[in-house]
Amino acid sequence: MPNHILIENKIGKFNKKIFVSGDKSISIRWVLFASLASGISKAKNLLMSEDVLAAIDIIKKFGIKVIKKKNIFIIHGKGLNGYNYKNNSVINAKNSATLGRLILGLLINSPKKIKLIGDQSLSKRDFKRVAFPLTKFGAKFQLKKNFSLPLTICGTKNLKPIKYYEKRGSAQCKSSIIFAGMRTKGKTIIKAKKSRNHTELLCKFLKLPVKITNKKKYDLIEVNKVNKINPLNYQIPSDISSAAFFIVLTALSENSKIVIKKVNINPSRIGVITILKKMGVKIFFRNKNIYRGEEIADICVLSSKKLNSIKCPIHLNSSAIDEFLVIFLVAAKAKGISYFRDIAELNTKESPRLKLASKILKMMGVKNILTKDSIKIFGNPKLIIDRKIVIKNFYKDHRIFMTSVIAALIFGGKWIIHNKESINTSFPSFLKIIKNLNT
């Protein structure tokens, strides 16, 4: 079976209600919390992606029982000290930086060496950002010279609480330190730049001794030792990052409407919604409610004929970091010049996304000016593509693949897009949903 797709026709008008996959961030966190709980936890709509399945494989390696019955996952947690550590164990986070960084916080008290590996893409990413603060607790690391995978961690029983200033807006680093602090006697204090807060909300719902004080520019998080975690049953909401592709597809298509059901609209995640609304995209929330501390809603989107350029506010960057690629497609069709700055973090993802975005836009005929941490996009409301475009050699980045599919369906042309299997890391049902839109 070919590992590429061919798209030669623009998408026709559609009016659909859809469900997208379960939230990846929450799915991975549920697996980890449930593995530490005392008792049986159940989850519905858990994302069946390679990243989440890698999390399940890791906890099973530490002796945690996991059962799947139809659409329900059941985890038999053995408590905070229930992991069965074996010397020189090797665990594989595959493509998931979230899993790779968070699991290190849980292994902080392992008395035996554990080796963490990942796929080719993850093995190029920076792990110093999480290994360095974890060493302050007392753990020992062996890393490559460029601070990438593989790495080895050996924890300690004599953990010391730390004070940590998270400056990047990385929820992964912040969450890893929270997990480590849970195992530590005394109070760990984290001053964290604003980022997604799923870990904190789960701590609050579970009534763990984690105190969060929200400041204007940062959050102050105090973590005390956790003695017990109760079982966590969860109906995983749909992922806003997955929904973003269909929001943009609908907004840029003609005479179309979509309703995306039961999406997580956590305020720390919906920078994409705020940005697109500022650009003139017609987006509405329906049936809003609170579930386990998370805000959930149906998202209604209409075709949007008049689109505005934007000078994107920097404070929205961290809450839209995974969605900028599709936001750039809206900027390509908007009237005027859009400017996005302080987004160098895009080049530390699964691929150098900012550089690749600039390259793909130029292939589409969209003028842009790129620097190491910004991009200016010169929009063209009449943009139509009538040439062949081949997308390959993009580090098997799932978001590059999906963004290219959306661009092909919107702007036309003949697109050959390689590495179809990349979507299995985060959104395996993406192409199936696309196919059903025109039926």
N, C-alpha and C positions, 0 to 999 in steps of 0.2 A: 504494500500500500504506500503511495507516495506521501512524503512528509512535507508537502507544500500544497497550497491551494491556488486556484486560478479564479480571479474575479474580473469579468468583462462587462458587466452591466450594473448600472446604478440601481439602488433599491427603489421599488415603487412605493406608493402611499400605503400606510397601514394604520390600524386602530386596534390596539391589543392591550390585554392585561397579562403581565408576566410575573413569574417569580425568578429571582436570580439566586445564586448559590449562597449558602450560609457564610456569615462573616468569618474571614480567615483569622483575624486577630483574636476574636473571642473564641473561636473553635480551638486554637492552639492553647490559649489560656485555660479553657475549660478542661482540656486533657491534663494539663499540669496540676491545676488545683484539685481535680478529682483524684489524681494519683496520690496526693498528700492527705486527702480526707480520710476520716475514720468511718468507713462504711461504704455503701453502694451509691454511686451517682449515675444518673441517666441523662442523656442528651438526645433531642430530636433535631433534625436538619443540620447535623454536624457536616461541615464542608468535607466532601470526599475528594480532597486533592492530595497530591504527593506530599506537600508540606505537612498537612495534618496527619496523614498516615505515617509520616516519619516520626512525628511526636508520639504516636501510639506505639510504634516499634521500639522507641527508646524506653518508654516506661515499662513495656513488656520485658525488655532486657534487664530491668532492675527488679523483676519479679512481680509486677503488677498485672493482675488478670483483667483482660478486656474481652468483652463479648459484643457481637453485633447481631441484633434481631430485627430484620427488615430495616426500618429507618431509625432505629434506636440503638445508640451505643451505651453500653453498661460498663462502668469501671469499678472494680473492687479495690478501693483505696485501703492502704494498710497504715495510715497515720503518717505524721510528719517524719518519723524515723523508720518508715517501713521499707525503704529501698534496700535491696540486697546488692551491696557493692562487691564486685569481684575484681581482683587485681588485674591491671592492664586491659580492662574492658575497652572496646572500641564502639563508639556511638556515632551515628551518621545523621546529620541535620539536613542532608540532601541540598535543596536550593534555598532553605529558609533561614535567613538571618534572625528573624524573630525567635524561632526555635533554638538556633545555635547560641544566641546571646542569653535568652531567658534560662535555658537549662543549666548554664554555668552557675547562675545564682542559686539553683537548687542543689548543686553538687559541692557547695562550699564546705560542707562538713564531711565529705567522703574521706575516709582514712586511706584509701587506695587510689592509685593512679588511674585516671580515665582519659582516654584519647578521643578527641572530638574531630571528626572529619566532615567534609561536605562535597558537593559536586564541583565541577570545574569553575562555575561562576562564583559560588559562595567562597571557594578557596582563595579568591582574589580580594576578598573584602577585609576591611580593617576590624580586628578583634582586640586591639590594644585599648580601644575606648571602653571596653567592658572588663578586660583582664586587669588593667591598671588599678581601678578602684577595688576590684575583688581581692587583689593582693593585700590591700590595707586591712581586710578582715583577718588575714592570716593564711590565705590559700597560696599555693605555689603554682606557677605556670611555666611551661616551656613552650615558647613560640618561635616561629621562623623569624628571620631578620626583618622582614617586612610586616610582621605582626599579623600574618594571615594564618589560615588553617593549612595543615593540621596543627593542633595544639594539644598539650597535655595539662590536666589540672589534678592537683592533689590537695584535698582540703585538710582541715584541722578540727579537732574537738574543742580547741581553745580559741574560739572566735571572738574578735574584739569589735565592738560597734564603731562606726566611722561617721564622719561628716563628709558629704559629697556634694559638689556643685556640678550639676548637669547643664552644660552650656549650649548643647547642640539642638535641643528640642527632640531628643531621641527617646521615644517611649520604650524602646528595647533596652537601652542602658538603664533607664530609670527603673523599669520593672525588674531587671536582673538584680539591682541593688535592693529593691523591696523584698524580693524572695530571699536574698542573703540575710537581710536584716531580721526576717522572721525566725531565722535559726540562731540568732545571736542574743546572748544575755546583754541587757542594757539597751540604750536607745540609739538607733541609727537615725541621723538627720540628713535629709536630702533637700537641697534647694534646686528645683528643676525648672528649666525653661518650659513654657507651655507646650504640651504635646498630648497625643491621645491618652485617655485616662481609664481604659478598660480595666487595668489591673487594680487601680484604686477603687473603682466602683464595685468590683467583685469583693475586694477586702471589706468594703462598707456593708455590702449585702450579707456577707458571712460573719459580720460583727467581729472582725479581727482587730487587734490593738494597733491599728494604723490610723493616725490622725492627719488630715489634710487641711491646710489653711491656704485658701486661694488668694493670692496677691494679684495686682494688676498685670505684672510682667512675668511672674513666676509662681510656682506652687511650693509651699513648704510642707514637707512630708516627714512625719515622725513615726518610726517603726520600732515597736517593741517585740520581744520574743513571743512567738505564738506557740501555745501548748497543744491546741487541737483545732482542726478544721472540720466542720460538719459537712455531710454529703451535699452535693450541689447538683440539683436537677435543673435542666436548662433547655428552653426552646430557642435554638440559635436563630437570631434575626438575619435577614438578607444583608449582604455586604454592599456598603455605599461605593466602594472602589469598583466593584463589578457593575453596579447600577450605573456608574458614571458613563460607561461606554454607550449604554442605551439612551441615556439622557441626551448625550451629544448627537447620537445618530438621529434621534427624533427631532431635536431642535434644528438640525441642518437639513432634514428631509422635507419634502413638499407635502402639505395637506395631511400631516400625520399626527397621531396622538398615542401616548403610551401611559399605562399605569403600572408602576413597579411596586409589588405588594410587600408590606411588612419589612421595610428597610430600616436598618439602624441609622438614625440621624443624630447620633451623639454629637453635641456641639464642637467637640475637639476633632471631629472627622469631616465636617461639612463645609470646609473652606471652598471646595469645588462648587457647592450650591451657591454660596455667597458671591463668588467670582462670576459664575455664569449669569446670575441674576443681574449683577452690575453691567454685564455685557448685553443684556436685553433678552436672555433666554427665559421663556415662559415656564416657570416651575412652581408647583403648588404642593403643599402637604395636606393630606387627608387622613382622617381617622388616627390622630396622634394619641399615643398613650405611653406610659412608663412601665418598663418590665425589667426587673432585677436592677433597677437604677439606670437602665439605658432608655433613651427616647426612641420610640419606634413609630413609623408612619408609612402610609402609601404615598408614593411620589408620582404626581401627575405632570406630564410634560407635553407641550404643544409645539408644533412647528413654529419657528421664530424667524420672520422674514427680515426684520431690521435689527442688525447686530452692531454693537458699539465696540470700539477698541477700548483698551483698559491700561492704565498704569497700575499694575497689580500691587496692592498694599502689602508690604513685607510681613506684617503681622499675620497674614493669612497663609504664609508659605508652609508652615509645619502641618497645618490642618488640610493641606491640599497636595502634599508632596508626591503622593502616588498617582495623582490625577492630572498633573500638568501636561502630560503628553496629549491627552484628548482636549484639554483646555486650549492647547496650541492650535488644534484644528479649528476651533471656533474663532480664534484670533486670525487665522488664515482667511476666513470668510467675512470678517468684520470690517467695517469701514474705518480706515485710519491705521495708525501705528500702535501696536500693543507692546508694552514693556514689562518684562519680568526680571527682577534682580534679586541678588543674594540667594540664588538657587543652585549653588555649586554642589549641594548635597545630592542633587540628581545624578551627578557623575560618580557617586559612591554606591549606587544601587546595583541591581543585577547586571547592568551594563552602564557604560558612560552615556546615560540617557539624554543629557542635554546636548552633547555633541551629535549623537545619532538623530535626535529630533531636528536639529538644524540641517543635517544632511538630507533627511527625508523630505523636509519642507522645500529644500532647494530642488530635489528631484521632482517635486510636484509643481515647480514653477513659482514658489512663494519666496519672495525676497526676505532675507533675515540677516541680522548682524549679531554675531555670537562673540561673547567674551568668556573668560574662565568661569564667571558666575552669573551671567545675565544673557538675555536674548531679546532683541527687538524684532517684531514680526510685522511686516507690511501687508496688511490685509487687502483682499480683493473680493468684494461681494459677488462678482461675476465669474469667479474662478471655476473653470471646467477643464478637466484633464483629458487630453486626446492622444496620449502617448503610452508606451509600454514602460512600466516601472517594476523592477525586480528588487525585492527586499530579502537580503540574506546576510550572513556574517554579522548578526547582531547579538552574539553571546547567548542565543536561545532565551532572550528576555521575553517573557509572556506579555508584558505590557506593550512592548514594541510590536509584537505580532498582532495583538488585538487592536491597537491604534491604527495599524496599517489596514486592517480589514475594514474598520469604520471609515477611513479616508477613501478607500476604494469604492465603497457603497455610496458615499456621498458625492464625490467629485468626478467619478467616472474614470475612464482609461482602462488599460489592460494591466492588471496587477498579478504578479507571481510572488507569493509570499511564502517563504520557507520556514522550517522549524515549527510546523503545526503542533507537534507534541508539547511545545513549551507551555501551552495553556493548562496542561495537567497539573502544574505546580500550584495553580490558584483558582482556575475557573474552567474545569473540564467540560461543562455543559454550554460554553459560550457559543460555539458554532451551531449547536442544535437549536438554541434559542433564536439565533440569527435566521436560520433556515425556516423556522416556523412563523416569522414575522410576515412573510409574503404569502402565507397559505390561508 
